[in-house]
């Protein structure tokens, strides 16, 4: 993987992006705690509520969506189940598969928190800009060189 030296303005944009992202995550943690759950529990509920195309997700799918180890997701689901926010069900189509579903209490909690997060996102939006993943090289930047077309 080749790397290139970033310009000062690119470093500043990246630093500001990480700052804004951290501000949002910190606000998210505070909102979750104020409503009786952890940030990870909220993320699990959010992924269940927002899973594309259906009303449930498997443990493996949740692990992928949360970018977490499967055994950690099992423990997280167990804690959410104990709180009354989710329930596990055997799949009708594949008895080996466990489906994780939101309960009415879990749905109410995630919808309340999602609404509060939307408000927080709107307040951050003005100062929040994501740096380009692969911006065009800055020919004036030290160490840059013109690339040949493919």
C-alpha positions as CSV (number, residue, x, y, z in Angstrom):
1,X,0.0,0.0,0.0
2,X,1.5,3.3,-1.1
3,X,1.2,6.3,1.1
4,X,1.6,9.9,0.3
5,X,2.4,12.8,2.5
6,X,-0.7,14.8,3.5
7,X,-0.7,18.6,3.3
8,X,-1.3,20.7,6.4
9,X,-4.9,21.5,5.3
10,X,-5.6,17.7,4.9
11,X,-4.2,17.0,8.3
12,X,-6.3,19.8,9.7
13,X,-9.5,18.4,8.0
14,X,-8.7,15.0,9.3
15,X,-8.1,16.3,12.9
16,X,-11.3,18.3,12.8
17,X,-13.3,15.3,11.4
18,X,-12.0,13.1,14.3
19,X,-12.8,15.9,16.8
20,X,-16.4,16.3,15.5
21,X,-16.8,12.5,15.5
22,X,-15.6,12.2,19.0
23,X,-17.9,15.1,20.1
24,X,-20.9,13.2,18.6
25,X,-19.8,9.9,20.2
26,X,-19.4,11.5,23.6
27,X,-22.8,13.2,23.3
28,X,-24.2,9.8,22.3
29,X,-22.7,8.1,25.3
30,X,-24.2,10.7,27.6
31,X,-27.7,10.4,26.0
32,X,-27.6,6.6,26.3
33,X,-26.5,6.7,30.0
34,X,-29.2,9.4,30.7
35,X,-31.8,6.9,29.4
36,X,-30.5,3.9,31.4
37,X,-28.4,2.1,28.8
38,X,-24.8,2.0,27.6
39,X,-23.6,3.3,24.3
40,X,-23.0,-0.3,23.1
41,X,-26.6,-1.3,24.1
42,X,-28.0,1.7,22.2
43,X,-25.9,0.7,19.1
44,X,-27.2,-2.8,19.3
45,X,-30.8,-1.6,19.5
46,X,-30.2,0.9,16.7
47,X,-28.8,-1.8,14.4
48,X,-31.8,-4.0,15.1
49,X,-34.2,-1.2,14.4
50,X,-32.4,-0.1,11.3
51,X,-31.5,-3.5,9.9
52,X,-32.2,-3.4,6.1
53,X,-35.2,-5.3,4.9
54,X,-36.4,-7.0,8.1
55,X,-37.2,-6.6,11.7
56,X,-34.5,-8.8,13.2
57,X,-30.8,-9.7,12.8
58,X,-28.7,-12.8,13.6
59,X,-25.9,-12.7,16.1
60,X,-23.3,-12.9,13.3
61,X,-24.9,-10.0,11.5
62,X,-25.0,-7.9,14.6
63,X,-21.3,-8.7,15.2
64,X,-20.5,-7.4,11.7
65,X,-22.7,-4.3,12.1
66,X,-21.2,-3.5,15.5
67,X,-17.6,-4.4,14.3
68,X,-17.4,-6.6,17.4
69,X,-16.4,-10.1,18.3
70,X,-19.3,-12.6,18.2
71,X,-18.8,-13.7,21.8
72,X,-19.0,-10.0,22.9
73,X,-22.2,-9.5,21.0
74,X,-23.7,-12.6,22.7
75,X,-23.0,-11.0,26.1
76,X,-24.4,-7.7,24.9
77,X,-27.6,-9.4,23.7
78,X,-27.9,-11.2,27.0
79,X,-27.7,-7.9,28.9
80,X,-30.2,-6.3,26.6
81,X,-32.5,-9.3,26.9
82,X,-32.3,-9.1,30.8
83,X,-33.3,-5.4,30.5
84,X,-36.3,-6.4,28.4
85,X,-35.2,-4.7,25.2
86,X,-34.6,-7.7,22.9
87,X,-35.6,-11.3,22.7
88,X,-34.0,-14.2,20.9
89,X,-36.1,-16.5,18.7
90,X,-35.3,-19.7,16.8
91,X,-35.5,-19.1,13.1
92,X,-38.5,-20.7,11.4
93,X,-36.5,-21.3,8.3
94,X,-33.3,-22.6,9.9
95,X,-33.4,-24.0,13.4
96,X,-29.6,-23.4,13.8
97,X,-30.1,-19.6,13.4
98,X,-31.0,-17.4,16.3
99,X,-32.9,-14.2,15.4
100,X,-32.6,-11.2,17.7
101,X,-35.8,-9.1,17.8
102,X,-36.6,-5.8,19.5
103,X,-39.3,-5.9,22.2
104,X,-41.8,-3.0,22.4
105,X,-39.8,-1.6,25.2
106,X,-36.6,-1.8,23.1
107,X,-38.3,-0.2,20.1
108,X,-39.5,2.7,22.3
109,X,-36.1,3.2,23.8
110,X,-34.2,3.2,20.5
111,X,-36.7,5.5,18.8
112,X,-36.5,8.0,21.7
113,X,-32.7,7.9,21.6
114,X,-32.5,8.0,17.8
115,X,-34.7,11.2,17.8
116,X,-32.3,12.8,20.4
117,X,-29.3,11.7,18.3
118,X,-30.9,13.3,15.2
119,X,-31.1,16.6,17.1
120,X,-27.5,16.3,18.1
121,X,-26.4,15.5,14.6
122,X,-28.3,18.5,13.3
123,X,-26.5,20.7,15.8
124,X,-23.1,19.3,14.7
125,X,-23.8,19.3,11.0
126,X,-22.6,22.9,10.3
127,X,-19.1,22.2,11.5
128,X,-18.9,18.6,10.4
129,X,-17.3,17.7,7.2
130,X,-15.7,14.4,6.3
131,X,-12.3,14.5,4.6
132,X,-12.2,12.8,1.2
133,X,-11.0,9.2,1.4
134,X,-8.6,9.5,-1.5
135,X,-8.4,13.2,-2.5
136,X,-6.6,14.2,-5.6
137,X,-2.9,14.8,-4.8
138,X,-1.9,18.4,-4.1
139,X,0.8,19.2,-6.6
140,X,2.2,21.9,-4.3
141,X,2.5,19.5,-1.4
142,X,6.1,18.5,-0.5
143,X,6.9,15.0,-1.7
144,X,4.0,14.8,-4.1
145,X,4.5,13.7,-7.7
146,X,2.3,13.5,-10.7
147,X,0.7,10.1,-11.3
148,X,0.5,8.6,-14.7
149,X,-3.0,7.6,-15.9
150,X,-3.8,3.9,-15.7
